[in-house]
Amino acid sequence: MALGKKGESQRLRVIESASYCLTQFGERGATFQAIATHCQLSQASVVKYLKTRDNIFPMVLDHWMSRARKITEESLLQIGSPEEKLRHYLRLQISLFFEKSDVNRVYLMLHYFASIDERFKVMNSQIKTIAQNRIADTITAGIADGSFRKVDAPLVAKTIHNNLVGYLLSSVTEISKPADLQMPKVLEDTCLSLVLKTP
């Protein structure tokens, strides 16, 4: 059933407030009342969109991941060469991750929940598969047009994705040093070195 403009606006307010409460107060603190207070709607309105407390994290995760997927897909359509597409993809994922603290905290929570709950392990695997397939498709296109050397595209895509995730997770769970400001460029160059032809 379509929500209409007002209903969709309220649904987004509820999900973004749920995201805030979840990342600020934890799973126990993200109550329907806390969410309602934050988004200035009734508790009944919050329940209408979230249904149960078990839906809070999956709906918040889906909200941020769907948004990131849409932005990524639209953005990559503008890029021509596989090399620029891969560089742009890496930069964009870092930018989206740091855009709001809710986003990186939700991503951290996903990894924690995936370690203890099979449902979230499945969700994390699906997200990872989409990302790796996107990278592998770009690598395959680069091999086909001769700009990338011949490599095992799925394996290299997995390596690039794991490097990206490792960078993202460590950047929000460790104390940053001034030299870390160079890490996105180092990450980008390292990932591209796996596919670019050597002169």
N, C-alpha and C positions, 0 to 999 in steps of 0.2 A: 504494500500500500504506500503510495507516494505521500510524503509528509507536507508538501507545500513549502513555500518560502519561509514562513514563520516557524513551522515545525522543524525544518532543516536547520534554521538558525538556532533554535532552542536545543536541538540535538547536539550541535557542535559546541554550544556553551556548556552543556552537561558533560560531554566527553573531554573537553579541554579542562574543565574544572575537576573532573575525575582524575585526569592526568596530573594536574597540580597537586591534588590531595594525596594521590598515590605516591608521587615522588617526594613530597615534602613530609608526609606523616606516616608513610609505609602502608602496607596492605591493611593492617588492623585499623589505622587511623582514617583510611579512606571510606568512611561510612556514608550512607545516603544523606544523613543530616549534614555532615561536613561538606559534602559536594553541593548540596542544596544551598547552604549558607554561602559558599564561595561563589556560586553562579547566580545567586539571588533569585532562585526559583523555589517553588514548593518541593517538599520531599516527594510528593506524589508525581510531580513532573520528572524528577530524577528517576524514580522507579519505572515510570512509563518508558523511558529510553533504555535504561540499563537492565531492567527486569530483576536480576539477582546480583548479589555481591560477587558471585563467581564469574559474572560477565564483565566486571570492571576492567581487569587487566587485559583480557583478550580484545575488548572493544577499543581501549586506549591504544594498544599495540597496533591493531588494524588501522586505526585512524592515522597514526604517524607513518606506518609503513605504506599505506595506500597513497598518502600525500607524497611521500618520498618517491614512490614508484612513478606516480603521475608526472611529477616535476622532472624526474630523470628521463622518462620516455620522451616528453615534449622537448626537453633541452637537447637530447642527443640527435633528434631529427634535424637540428640546425647545423650539425657538424658533419663535414665531408669525409676527411681522410680517417682511416682506422687509428693512426697514431694520435691525431688530435682528439678523436672520439674517446680513446682510452685515457689520455691525459685529462680530458674534461670530466670524464666519469669519476676518476679518482678525486679530483678537486671538488667536484660537486658533492660527493658522498661525505667528504670531510666538512664541507660548508654546511650541509644539511644536519650533520651530527652535532655541530657546535652552535647551530642557529638558536636553539632554546635548550636550557638545562633539562627541561622535561624530556626532550628527545633522547639525550645521552643516558639519562637515568632510567628511562623505560627500556632502552637497549641493554643496559647493565642488568636490570631486573629480569629481562628475558633470558639472559645467559644463566643467571642464578636459578630461575624457575626451571629452565630446561635441564639443569643438573639434578633436579629432584622430582620432576613431574613429566611423565611421558607425553602428555598433551602439549606441553610447551616445547619439548624436544622435537616433536613433529612440526610445530609452528616454526621453530628456529631452522629446522632442516629445509622447510619450504622456502623461507626467506633466502636462505643461503643458496639454494638451487636456482632461484630466479636470478640472483646476483651473478652467480658463476656462469650461468647460461648466457647472460648478457655480455659478460667479459669474453667468454669463449666465442660467441658469434662475432665480436669485434676482432678478435685474434684471427679467426678463420677468414674474415673479409680481408685482413691485412696480408695473410698468406696468399690468398687468391690474387690480390692486386700486386704482389711482389714487394710490398713495403715491409713486411715482416718475414723473418726467416721461418723455415718449416720447423714447427714444434708440435708437441701433443697439446692441442688447444685446450681440452678440458682439464688436463693436469696443470698446465701453466695458469689457467683461469683460477683454479682452486688455490694455487700458490699465491697469486696476486690477491685474491679475496682474503685469504688467511693473513697475509701481510697487512692489508688494510684494516681488518678487524683487530688484529693485534695492536696496531698503532692506535686505533680509536679507543680501545679498552684501556690500554696502558696510559694514554694521555689524560684520562679522567680518574685514574686510580693511583697515580703516582704524583709526587711533588715535581712540578716542572722546573727545568733549569733554562737559562737564557738560550743555550744551544738548541733546545728542543724546538725553538721557533723555526729552525731550518728543516725539521723532520718531514713536513709535508712534501717539500721539494726532493729531499733524499728518498722518501718513499716512492714518489712518482718516478724519479730517475731509476731507482732499483727495479721497480716493476717493469718499466719500459725496456730496461736492459735485457730482460728475459725474452723479448720478442724482436727487438730492432736488429737489423743486420749490422754487423760490425764493418766499419769502413775499411 
